[in-house]
Amino acid sequence: VYTFKNRLGDQSRLGFTVSAKLGGAVFRNRTRRRLREAYRLSESRIKPGHNIVIVARHGGIDAPFALLQRDLELLLGKLGLLEQQHDA
C-alpha cells in the first residue's frame, strides 16, 4: 500500500495495480473486486484527504477474504490512515 496526502481536502482517491504476472484478465479483475470490497468495508474509518494505491502481491491473492480485509486494515493502520475506534 502506498499513500500520500492530496489537495482535495475531504476526499480520498483509490487505485489498484495487479500485474499481468499474477494471472489472466479474469483473475486480475477478481482480485481488484476483492480488494475494492475490503477497502469499502473499512472506508468509514479511513481518514480523508489521501491518495491510496494498493498493489496486489502474489501471496495474498488466494487468501480468504477475511484475512485479506484484516491485512488491509493492518497496513492502513500502520500508515496512520485509520481513525481510532471509540468504545461506548
ZIBEL-V287258 format. One record per helix or strand. SS is the DSSP state (@ for helix, = for strand). FROM is the first residue (numbers start at 1). TO is the last residue. If there is no record, write none. Layout:
{{SS	FROM	TO} {SS	FROM	TO}}
This chain:
{{=	2	5} {=	13	17} {@	20	22} {@	25	45} {=	46	46} {=	50	55} {@	58	61} {@	65	78} {=	82	82}}
